[in-house]
Amino acid sequence: MIVFMYQNGNNPSTIADKFGVARRTIISRLDARGIDARKKAVEWTPETDERLKILVLKGATVDEICAEFGCSKNAVYVRISKTGIGKLKRKMDKEKPLRNGNSESGKEKKL
């Protein structure tokens, strides 16, 4: 669970708070599983900005972009905002039932 959370952009402090343990405990557990620590910050260059732009235009999710650059979701959102690249596409959730039992895409017509 902690590996999944870390690989999806959560930092060790956030994970530690969730489980009620010390930050160092999370870092030790990740290290024991061979998970490399993310870089503290991405060195944004014209080349990395271009890679980011290509990923965004291809429809990559924020999780995929974080994995590519080894950074947090926040770093991706901030860089996209600063460069004016565009907006990330949201993952389409599976059809969810509405409160009245109907589905979002197949709303029943009332007679």
C-alpha positions in Angstrom: 0.0 0.0 0.0 2.8 2.5 0.9 4.6 1.7 -2.4 1.4 2.4 -4.4 0.8 5.6 -2.5 4.4 6.8 -3.0 4.4 5.9 -6.7 1.2 7.8 -7.2 2.7 11.1 -6.0 2.3 11.0 -2.2 5.3 12.1 -0.2 6.6 10.1 2.8 5.3 12.6 5.3 1.7 12.3 3.9 1.9 8.5 4.0 3.3 8.5 7.5 0.5 10.7 8.7 -2.1 8.4 7.2 -0.6 5.4 9.0 0.3 7.1 12.2 4.0 6.4 11.9 7.2 8.5 11.6 8.3 9.7 8.1 11.6 7.9 8.6 9.6 4.6 8.9 8.0 5.1 5.5 11.4 5.9 3.9 13.0 2.8 5.5 10.1 0.6 4.2 10.4 2.0 0.7 14.1 1.6 0.8 13.8 -2.1 1.9 11.6 -2.7 -1.1 14.1 -1.2 -3.5 12.0 1.9 -4.2 14.3 4.8 -5.2 13.5 8.1 -3.6 12.1 10.8 -5.9 14.2 13.8 -6.7 13.4 16.7 -4.5 12.6 18.9 -7.4 12.6 18.6 -11.2 15.1 20.8 -13.0 12.7 22.3 -15.5 14.4 23.2 -18.7 13.1 23.9 -22.2 13.7 20.2 -23.0 11.7 19.0 -20.0 8.9 21.5 -20.8 8.7 20.1 -24.3 8.5 16.5 -22.9 5.8 17.7 -20.5 3.8 19.4 -23.4 4.0 16.2 -25.5 2.7 14.1 -22.6 -0.2 16.5 -21.9 -1.1 16.6 -25.6 -1.0 12.8 -25.8 -3.5 12.7 -23.0 -1.2 11.3 -20.3 -2.6 11.3 -16.7 -1.0 13.2 -13.9 0.1 9.9 -12.4 1.9 8.9 -15.7 3.6 12.3 -15.9 4.7 12.1 -12.2 6.3 8.7 -13.0 8.0 10.1 -16.0 9.6 13.0 -14.2 9.9 11.5 -10.7 8.0 14.3 -9.1 4.8 15.1 -7.2 1.4 15.8 -8.7 1.7 19.4 -7.4 4.9 19.9 -9.3 3.2 18.8 -12.5 0.2 21.0 -12.0 2.3 24.1 -11.1 4.5 23.6 -14.1 1.6 23.2 -16.5 0.1 26.3 -15.1 3.3 28.4 -15.3 4.0 27.4 -18.9 0.4 27.6 -20.1 0.7 24.2 -21.8 -2.9 23.4 -21.4 -5.1 21.2 -19.2 -4.6 17.6 -18.2 -7.4 15.3 -19.3 -9.3 13.7 -16.4 -9.5 9.9 -16.2 -13.0 8.9 -17.2 -14.6 7.2 -14.3 -16.7 4.1 -14.9 -20.4 4.8 -15.1 -21.6 5.6 -11.6 -25.2 5.2 -10.4 -26.9 8.4 -9.4 -28.7 8.8 -6.1 -32.0 7.8 -7.6 -30.6 4.5 -9.0 -30.3 5.6 -12.6 -26.9 5.8 -14.3 -25.2 8.9 -15.5 -25.2 8.0 -19.2 -28.5 6.1 -19.4 -30.9 8.3 -17.5 -34.3 6.9 -17.6 -37.0 9.0 -19.1 -40.1 9.7 -17.0 -43.4 9.3 -18.8 
